[in-house]
Amino acid sequence: MGNVLMLYASMTGNTEAVAEIIRDAVEKHGHRVVTKTFEMDPVDAAELAEYDGLLVGTYSEDDGALPFEVEDFYEELDEVDIDGLPAGVFGSGDFVYDTFGGAANTMGDRLAEKQAKLVPEWLVVDLYPDEEDADRCRHFADRFCKMMENNRRREMD
């Protein structure tokens, strides 16, 4: 069906666990998911044109800021047209801090500014996903896939 690029940053493994649940759910819909981590893989915003959908996940620094490894991608978004691209934002946070999931919110706001077609709510999980969180992840993935399918139908009309 569609090709999805999943990008994420995970310091403790919490965001990675969320990414894995979402990836598995998206693949069950028949989509191909290319997964890259901001920490280990070269990520160039220009390659977004090669994909039918985008999923971006990030943990938050203590004050809710984007991690340094995500900042270049955030800035490179200035150089690409993602108007109408189905996208979803997810991450992990910790309620101990004043700003819960701030980095995911920052990334979601940025993608919205660039006119990506976003899953309406950013998905932020408190620390490691429990079973209730896993259900939320699968629901998020289902909504994302529905958006991709609707987008594909419009393109075919």
C-alpha positions in Angstrom: 0.0 0.0 0.0 1.9 3.1 1.2 5.4 3.8 2.2 5.8 5.4 5.7 8.9 7.0 7.1 9.2 6.6 10.9 11.8 8.8 12.6 12.4 8.8 16.4 14.8 9.7 19.1 14.9 7.6 22.3 17.3 8.1 25.2 15.9 5.5 27.6 14.1 3.2 25.3 10.6 4.5 26.1 10.0 6.3 22.8 11.5 3.3 21.0 8.9 1.0 22.6 6.1 3.4 21.5 7.6 3.4 18.0 7.7 -0.4 17.8 4.0 -0.7 18.8 3.0 1.9 16.3 5.2 0.4 13.5 3.7 -3.0 14.1 0.2 -1.7 13.9 0.9 0.3 10.7 2.5 -2.7 9.1 -0.7 -4.7 9.9 -2.6 -2.3 7.7 -0.3 -3.4 4.9 2.0 -0.4 4.8 5.8 -0.5 4.5 7.5 1.3 7.3 11.1 2.5 7.0 12.4 3.2 10.5 15.3 5.5 11.3 16.6 6.9 14.6 17.8 10.4 14.9 20.7 9.1 16.9 22.1 6.5 14.5 20.8 7.1 11.0 21.3 9.9 8.6 18.0 11.8 8.4 17.5 14.3 5.6 14.2 16.2 5.4 14.4 16.2 1.6 13.7 12.5 1.6 10.2 13.1 2.9 9.1 13.5 -0.8 9.7 9.7 -1.2 7.1 8.7 1.3 3.3 8.6 1.6 3.3 9.3 5.3 5.5 10.4 8.2 5.6 9.4 11.8 7.9 11.4 14.1 8.7 10.4 17.7 10.8 12.1 20.3 11.5 12.2 24.0 11.6 15.5 25.8 14.6 17.0 27.5 14.0 17.9 31.2 12.5 21.3 30.3 10.4 19.9 27.5 12.8 21.0 24.8 13.6 19.0 21.6 16.7 16.7 22.0 19.7 18.1 20.2 19.7 15.1 17.7 16.2 16.2 16.5 17.0 19.9 16.0 18.6 19.6 12.6 15.6 17.8 11.2 13.3 20.4 12.8 15.2 23.2 11.1 15.5 21.4 7.7 11.7 21.3 7.5 12.0 24.9 6.3 13.4 23.5 3.1 10.7 21.0 2.2 7.1 21.0 1.1 5.0 18.6 3.2 1.7 20.2 2.5 -1.0 17.5 2.9 1.4 14.8 3.9 -0.3 12.4 6.4 1.7 12.6 9.6 1.6 11.7 13.2 3.7 12.8 16.2 4.4 10.6 19.3 6.8 10.6 22.2 7.4 9.9 25.8 7.5 12.2 28.7 7.7 12.2 32.5 5.0 13.9 34.6 7.8 14.7 37.1 8.7 17.7 34.9 6.7 20.9 34.5 6.3 20.4 30.7 5.0 16.9 29.9 5.9 15.8 26.3 7.0 19.3 25.3 9.2 18.1 22.5 6.4 16.1 20.8 4.2 19.2 21.1 6.9 21.3 19.5 7.4 18.9 16.6 3.6 18.6 16.1 3.3 22.3 16.0 6.1 22.5 13.5 4.5 19.9 11.2 1.2 21.7 11.5 2.9 25.0 10.4 4.2 23.2 7.4 0.7 22.1 6.6 1.2 18.3 7.1 -2.1 16.5 7.6 -1.7 15.4 11.2 -3.4 12.9 13.3 -5.4 15.3 15.5 -3.7 14.5 18.9 -0.1 14.0 19.5 0.5 10.7 21.3 2.6 11.2 24.5 3.2 8.3 26.9 4.3 8.7 30.5 7.6 6.8 30.6 7.4 3.2 29.3 4.1 2.2 27.6 1.9 -0.1 29.7 -1.0 -2.1 28.1 -3.4 0.8 28.2 -0.7 2.9 26.5 -0.2 0.2 23.9 -3.9 0.3 23.1 -3.6 4.1 22.6 -0.6 3.5 20.3 -2.6 1.1 18.2 -5.5 3.5 18.0 -3.1 6.3 17.0 -1.7 4.0 14.3 -5.2 3.1 13.0 -6.1 6.8 12.7 -2.9 7.5 10.9 -3.5 4.7 8.4 -7.1 5.8 7.9 -5.7 9.3 7.0 -3.2 7.7 4.6 -6.0 5.7 2.9 -8.3 8.7 2.6 -5.4 10.7 1.1 -4.7 8.0 -1.4 -8.3 7.9 -2.5 -8.4 11.6 -3.0 -5.2 11.4 -5.1 -6.8 8.7 -7.3 -9.9 10.8 -8.0 
